[in-house]
Amino acid sequence: MARSRAANPQETAAPLVPARPTLPKLAQAAGRCTACELHLVGSKTVFGDGPAHARVMLVGEQPGDREDIEGHPFVGPAGELLDRSLEEAGIVRADVYVTNAVKHFRWEGTRGKRRIHRKPGMTHINACRPWLDAELQVVRPEVLVCLGATAAQAIIGRTFKVTEHRGEFVDVDGMDALVTATVHPSSILRAPDDETRSVEMKAFVRDLTAVRAALRD
C-alpha cells in the first residue's frame, strides 16, 4: 500500500482511519472527517462504492454536484458516461470499486442550479490520501485506473501526464496492482462537438478494454 505523501500526518485524515479497516468502517469514519476545509464546502463526505474485493478500482478526482447531493461517486452525467463505457469494454460496473482522490466537493459559484466544480489542491489531496490508502488496503484490486490528471498525479506522481501516457501500465512504488491512467469521463462531456466527443469516447473505451484484457483469468 502506498503511503500518504503529506509531510505532516496531523494535517491528514490519518488519525481517523480505523486500525482494522473495512469499507463500512471507513465510510462511517470518513463521514466525520475534518482534515481539510472542504468539509465546510461540500454537503457530505462522498466515500467509495463497490465490492470489498473488486478486481478493478477506478479513482477519479472528487465528487461533483450530483454526487455531493446523493452521497455516492459517479452518479452524475460523467458517471452515466462511465457506465456506458464500462459496458462497451466488457466490464460490469457492479463489479468495480469506484472512488475519488478527494472525498468532498470543491466548488465556487453556480451555473443555473448546478454548482461549478473547482479543482482540488494538493493540500486537499494529501489530507484525503489516508482514506484512499485504506481503500486500497481493503479492496486490493488487480488493476487500479486513474481517471484524469488529478488522480494520476496523486497516485503515480506529480510529473505524470495523462496526455502522454494514457493507457500505459506503469510501476508505482508500494502498489501491488497494475496501475494505468486515462481521461476523466467529464472531459469527454466537455468536448466541443459531437465528432470530437465520439472520437474521445472510442479512445476511452479502448483504454478500459485494455484494463479488461489485463485481468488475470
Number of C-alpha atoms within 10 A of each C-alpha: 16 17 14 22 16 18 9 10 15 11 17 25 22 19 13 16 19 14 9 9 15 16 18 12 13 21 19 15 17 22 14 13 24 17 21 17 14 20 18 12 12 19 16 23 25 27 28 25 19 18 16 18 17 18 19 26 27 19 26 24 24 27 29 29 21 19 23 23 16 13 20 20 26 26 20 19 15 18 18 12 17 22 19 14 22 18 14 15 19 14 18 12 16 12 15 20 23 22 24 27 30 30 32 30 30 25 18 12 10 10 8 7 7 12 16 16 16 13 14 18 12 16 15 22 26 25 28 27 26 24 28 26 18 23 24 20 16 18 19 20 25 19 22 24 27 29 24 22 23 28 27 27 18 22 28 21 12 13 10 17 17 22 12 8 13 21 23 15 17 13 12 15 11 9 19 16 20 19 23 27 30 25 24 22 23 17 14 19 17 10 15 9 9 11 10 13 16 13 12 18 22 13 16 22 20 17 21 25 19 15 24 17 11 13 13 8 4
